[in-house]
Amino acid sequence: MRLEKITSPDQAIKLEEKHGAHNYHPLPVVLKRGEGVHVWDVEGKKYYDFLSAYSAVNQGHCHPKIVKAMTDQASTLALTSRAFYNDVLGPFEKYATEYFKYDKLLPMNTGAEAVETAIKITRKWAYEKKGVAEHEAQIIVCENNFHGRTTTVISFSNDENARKNFGPYTPGFIKIPYDDIEALENALKDNENVAGFLVEPIQGEAGVYTPADDYMKKVKALCKKHNVLFIADEIQTGIARTGALLAVCGNCTCEGHCERQETYSRPDLLILGKALSGGNYPVSAVLADDEIMNVIKPGQHGSTFGGNPIAAAVAFAALEVVKDEKLAQNARKLGKLFRDELNKYIEKSGIVKLVRGRGLLNAIVINEPEESTTAWDMCMALKENGLLAKPTHGNIIRFAPPLVMNEEELMDCVQIIIKTLKTFEK
Ligand SMILES: *Cc1c(COP(=O)(O)O)cnc(C)c1O
């Protein structure tokens, strides 16, 4: 038997409708090929990808170096489980810990798993190092966070869609407003049971909500003062997306990962996923120094696929590409151009309120209520005009192209976006 051959978008959509769970609401486009900043649908129409699989494909679709690393390793050794050593994981861990400047890395597969891992490490650290009484540890999180879809992670979401009827919820989380240092200070004050503060340096799913420039610095200082772990979820913002290797690097303009104290707010726990593999394979990781990571001992945490040879080979190649092709610098330069160009249009626009973001993680906010369908309608029109993007809310569209884009392509995209938005002006 052969897999049914798809010859029309309708056919593919109907199959998913009938045989797949309805847990997503995709834009009605059926893709069959990708290369660099472009994807093609089953009818051969070419699009710019302005979502990059939620910032997983920072290195561009089917990057030849990453694909080669993946296929070479896949035909050599794919999976051993961690019951045995393999000859790729150790070298990758050495490389990645030097790259991000941490003592140790714990490999997992998906982002949500890495967040779960960080939560477990944080709690264990609280009991064994900080001296919090058993079962009393609390982790501070932010309103409108997005950290994944597991039962524990959705327990501290405030998105009703993500939470409702999935309870009972995991206790031990305190929610505070994002980008509000006073709220953090109050939550930390007189509470010895706080183990950590889990935060996104920019809230991607919330609509690329970009905090004050000094927010991360102040977060870092407060966490240090109160002896709680600063846990940065850089699954979406990390690996060059925001114009620096990590969003916690702020506006540092170095070529790779330095530790310039004036800009860099070093997390105690760094959570990576998505572009850690260039979108080619599920790879995620938590990085930390020994005094924190060493609370995890054999048998206390794990994953059958975490740290498998393919994942290690792919992630190594994906990180090399980021450095070799100077993707952070490119994201910084093109991001500024993108916002400058859109701002020229927005000044005269009645329908678009603002553009915000850093590097090539940006969003526009539309002059409509949050429950409006305008953002969806705009994405449908953008699709017709050859550019794929997705709303994060009824009135917000995220723009996050692969970072391998060049200036000419970006200007082409700016033209498409402005031309399309103009048709919605009243
Ligand atoms: C995508 C994302 C996750 C979850 O990653 P999955 O691989 O989908 O489990 C967690 N945190 C942030 C900030 C993300 O963007």
The ligand as a Tripos MOL2 file, in Angstrom:
@<TRIPOS>MOLECULE
LIG
   15    15     1     0     0
SMALL
NO_CHARGES

@<TRIPOS>ATOM
      1 C1          6.8700   27.1580   21.3260 C.3       1 LIG1
      2 C2          7.1360   27.5630   22.7260 C.ar      1 LIG1
      3 C3          7.1230   26.6280   23.7770 C.ar      1 LIG1
      4 C4          6.7050   25.1940   23.5910 C.3       1 LIG1
      5 O1          7.4980   24.4890   22.6860 O.3       1 LIG1
      6 P1          6.9380   23.1310   22.0390 P.3       1 LIG1
      7 O2          8.1080   22.6080   21.2610 O.co2     1 LIG1
      8 O3          5.7800   23.4960   21.1840 O.co2     1 LIG1
      9 O4          6.5480   22.2450   23.1680 O.co2     1 LIG1
     10 C5          7.4530   27.0700   25.0440 C.ar      1 LIG1
     11 N1          7.7730   28.3540   25.2780 N.ar      1 LIG1
     12 C6          7.7920   29.2800   24.2950 C.ar      1 LIG1
     13 C7          8.1670   30.6860   24.6140 C.3       1 LIG1
     14 C8          7.4650   28.9180   22.9910 C.ar      1 LIG1
     15 O5          7.4490   29.8440   22.0290 O.3       1 LIG1
@<TRIPOS>BOND
     1     1     2 1
     2     2     3 ar
     3     2    14 ar
     4     3     4 1
     5     3    10 ar
     6     4     5 1
     7     5     6 1
     8     6     7 2
     9     6     8 1
    10     6     9 1
    11    10    11 ar
    12    11    12 ar
    13    12    13 1
    14    12    14 ar
    15    14    15 1
@<TRIPOS>SUBSTRUCTURE
     1 LIG1         1 GROUP 0 **** ****
